């Protein structure tokens, strides 16, 4: 049995694809001789929890939950407080506050573009590292696993790898330094920073898991040394969960997955 220290920001009861993937894969991997100790965020930081996902996992996997610094939230609340204290324009009633979310889109893009590096979860790095270091001191582990996005978890994992010397397995559920999707989110400084950071971390990865061949190709093209270290594990489904489920001839469904 090999013991794995897993840094997984997305984990049940979070209702995200990364969380669902972890909830399905980890129990199956345990059947093949891996035992996981998961480091993730406290439930109070999860926007739309799905308690059932956590219940389905039972108590087979040990979980350590940590705090985090919500830099984006603090900055947004500060800006809103400042703006709401400004004198109201004549057409506004004095008691009217700026509606929550009115500035969210533009402000979020601005602060993420210039300040939140590598991503808006950067406030988790010191907490994840501290929790991981404590576990490394208390228990014997055989490897470190991280899954991204967010890539802040990869930084914490790389720091723990340097501290412990253990092999680090990195899962890419999305490409990182691909800036052709939502290019407006990336300043020139941000692009340069992420490329340099990705290059630095790539040299520390013992093995790489990607969600698709496209992500694998992107990585290996940039870092040929990863060619023999990279495998692809697609998202999938468990047939046993859908036994007895069949088409209803009286309904027409369009499903996007």
KAKAFEN-V924444 format. One record per residue. RES is the residue in one letter. PSI is psi in radians with two decimals (none if undefined). NEAR is the number of other ideal C-beta (glycine too) atoms within 12 Angstrom. Layout:
{{RES:PSI:NEAR} {RES:PSI:NEAR}}
This chain:
{{X:2.18:14} {X:2.37:22} {X:2.26:25} {X:2.22:39} {X:1.95:44} {X:2.07:44} {X:1.83:52} {X:1.70:47} {X:-0.76:43} {X:1.91:37} {X:2.59:43} {X:2.49:34} {X:0.31:30} {X:2.43:31} {X:1.03:21} {X:2.87:27} {X:-0.67:19} {X:-0.68:31} {X:-0.77:34} {X:-0.72:31} {X:-0.80:31} {X:-0.73:41} {X:-0.54:37} {X:-0.67:26} {X:-0.74:34} {X:-0.81:35} {X:-0.61:24} {X:-0.67:21} {X:-0.55:27} {X:-0.55:24} {X:-0.29:13} {X:0.38:14} {X:0.30:13} {X:2.39:26} {X:2.22:26} {X:2.43:41} {X:1.91:33} {X:2.35:42} {X:2.15:42} {X:-3.09:45} {X:2.77:39} {X:2.66:23} {X:-0.42:23} {X:-0.28:14} {X:0.00:28} {X:2.14:24} {X:-0.83:16} {X:1.36:13} {X:2.65:21} {X:1.55:22} {X:-0.51:15} {X:-0.60:15} {X:-0.68:29} {X:-0.67:27} {X:-0.66:14} {X:-0.52:21} {X:-0.41:28} {X:-2.60:16} {X:0.47:10} {X:-0.48:21} {X:2.29:30} {X:2.37:25} {X:2.28:29} {X:2.09:29} {X:2.46:26} {X:2.88:34} {X:-3.04:21} {X:2.80:33} {X:2.09:22} {X:1.40:24} {X:-0.75:25} {X:-0.79:29} {X:-0.73:23} {X:-0.76:18} {X:-0.69:25} {X:-0.72:29} {X:-0.64:19} {X:-0.77:18} {X:-0.76:24} {X:-0.71:22} {X:-0.71:16} {X:-0.81:14} {X:-0.62:22} {X:-0.27:21} {X:-0.12:13} {X:2.65:15} {X:2.37:9} {X:2.57:15} {X:2.71:11} {X:-0.58:7} {X:-0.08:7} {X:2.53:15} {X:2.46:9} {X:-0.59:13} {X:-0.09:7} {X:2.21:14} {X:2.80:18} {X:2.18:22} {X:2.44:12} {X:2.26:15} {X:-0.16:13} {X:-0.60:16} {X:0.04:24} {X:-0.89:21} {X:-0.95:14} {X:-0.69:15} {X:-0.73:26} {X:-0.79:24} {X:-0.68:23} {X:-0.83:21} {X:-0.60:29} {X:-0.62:30} {X:-0.64:27} {X:-0.49:19} {X:-0.60:23} {X:1.71:35} {X:2.26:28} {X:-0.22:34} {X:-3.14:33} {X:-0.11:31} {X:0.29:37} {X:-0.45:31} {X:-0.12:32} {X:-0.33:42} {X:-0.96:37} {X:-0.57:21} {X:-0.77:30} {X:-0.73:44} {X:-0.79:34} {X:-0.78:23} {X:-0.73:35} {X:-0.72:43} {X:-0.70:28} {X:-0.77:19} {X:-0.66:31} {X:-0.58:30} {X:-0.52:15} {X:-0.47:15} {X:2.89:20} {X:2.19:17} {X:2.70:35} {X:-0.41:25} {X:2.89:31} {X:2.36:45} {X:2.39:43} {X:2.72:50} {X:2.38:45} {X:2.65:44} {X:2.83:30} {X:2.65:38} {X:-0.09:36} {X:-0.63:38} {X:-0.56:50} {X:-0.63:45} {X:-0.79:38} {X:-0.72:45} {X:-0.72:46} {X:-0.68:35} {X:-0.70:28} {X:-0.61:36} {X:-0.74:33} {X:-0.65:21} {X:-0.68:23} {X:-0.45:25} {X:0.12:15} {X:2.69:29} {X:2.49:23} {X:2.16:40} {X:2.15:37} {X:2.22:42} {X:2.20:44} {X:1.86:42} {X:-0.29:35} {X:2.73:27} {X:2.67:28} {X:-1.14:39} {X:0.66:31} {X:2.03:24} {X:0.21:22} {X:-0.28:12} {X:2.17:14} {X:0.99:13} {X:-0.37:14} {X:-0.27:16} {X:-0.15:23} {X:2.02:27} {X:2.90:21} {X:-0.69:13} {X:-0.76:14} {X:-0.73:29} {X:-0.84:22} {X:-0.72:16} {X:-0.81:27} {X:-0.71:34} {X:-0.77:22} {X:-0.71:18} {X:-0.77:26} {X:-0.74:33} {X:-0.72:20} {X:-0.76:20} {X:-0.55:36} {X:-0.60:32} {X:-0.24:21} {X:-0.17:33} {X:2.20:34} {X:-0.69:27} {X:2.74:24} {X:2.34:41} {X:2.32:31} {X:2.68:32} {X:-0.41:29} {X:2.82:21} {X:-0.57:17} {X:-0.73:18} {X:-0.74:31} {X:-0.78:27} {X:-0.74:20} {X:-0.77:28} {X:-0.84:36} {X:-0.56:24} {X:-0.72:18} {X:-0.60:26} {X:1.43:28} {X:-0.44:13} {X:-0.27:18} {X:-0.06:30} {X:-0.74:16} {X:-0.03:14} {X:-0.04:24} {X:2.31:32} {X:2.70:23} {X:2.26:22} {X:1.85:26} {X:2.77:19} {X:2.61:19} {X:-2.87:16} {X:2.82:14} {X:1.97:15} {X:-0.56:9} {X:-0.41:10} {X:-0.16:13} {X:0.36:11} {X:2.38:8} {X:-0.06:7} {X:2.22:11} {X:3.05:8} {X:2.55:10} {X:1.93:8} {X:-0.29:7} {X:-0.01:6} {X:2.59:9} {X:2.13:8} {X:2.47:11} {X:2.14:6} {X:2.25:8} {X:2.21:4} {X:none:10}}
